[in-house]
Amino acid sequence: MIQTNDFTRVNNDINGNPRFVCHFLQFTTNNDLADYMGMDKISRKYDLALKRAKPLGGRRFHNKQYGGGIVFGSIYNLADLCADINSLMGALENA
């Protein structure tokens, strides 16, 4: 379950909208993590997490300050984003 304190606030976008980053492991299920996580498998897990986050507005965040992050821009209500992520991940866990 993701909560608002799982996000890190980063610099605003060019238009001044707030941006928040979370780690890609927030978008993985227990089944995704069940196998050994070698380097090639981590990149596949990151790609899978990005695929799950994109419908919610998530994008790849490559920055030295936060490795393996997914950034969400123009977020003014972080609690709603958390609820959307939790419902998505709950549906994946139950499938």
SVG drawing of the C-alpha trace seen along z (x, -y; Angstrom):
<svg xmlns="http://www.w3.org/2000/svg" viewBox="-9 -28 33 45">
<polyline fill="none" stroke="black" stroke-width="0.4" points="0.0,0.0 1.4,-3.3 1.0,-6.4 1.7,-10.0 4.9,-9.8 6.3,-7.3 6.7,-10.2 9.5,-12.7 8.9,-16.2 11.2,-17.2 11.7,-20.5 8.6,-21.9 8.2,-21.4 8.8,-24.3 5.2,-25.6 5.5,-25.6 3.5,-22.5 4.5,-20.3 6.2,-16.9 6.5,-13.9 8.6,-10.8 8.2,-7.3 10.3,-4.2 9.4,-1.8 9.0,1.1 5.7,-0.5 4.4,0.7 5.5,4.3 3.5,7.2 4.8,10.0 4.7,12.3 6.9,9.9 9.5,10.0 9.3,13.8 12.2,14.7 15.8,13.7 16.4,10.1 19.5,10.1 20.5,6.9 18.7,7.8 15.6,8.7 15.6,5.4 15.5,3.5 12.6,5.7 10.8,5.0 11.4,1.3 9.9,1.4 6.9,3.3 6.4,0.7 6.6,-2.1 4.0,-0.4 1.7,-0.2 2.3,-3.8 1.9,-5.5 -2.0,-5.4 -1.8,-7.3 0.6,-9.9 3.9,-8.4 7.1,-8.8 10.6,-7.7 12.7,-9.8 16.4,-9.6 18.2,-11.9 21.2,-11.5 19.1,-12.4 16.7,-9.6 17.5,-6.4 14.8,-4.0 12.1,-6.6 8.8,-7.2 7.7,-10.9 4.2,-12.2 3.7,-15.8 0.9,-18.4 -0.1,-16.6 -2.1,-18.8 -3.9,-16.1 -1.4,-13.4 -4.0,-11.4 -6.1,-10.8 -3.0,-9.6 -2.2,-7.2 -5.8,-5.9 -5.6,-5.3 -2.3,-3.5 -3.6,-1.3 -6.7,-0.4 -4.5,0.5 -2.1,2.6 -5.0,4.3 -6.5,5.4 -3.2,6.8 -2.6,8.7 -6.1,10.2 -5.8,11.2"/>
</svg>
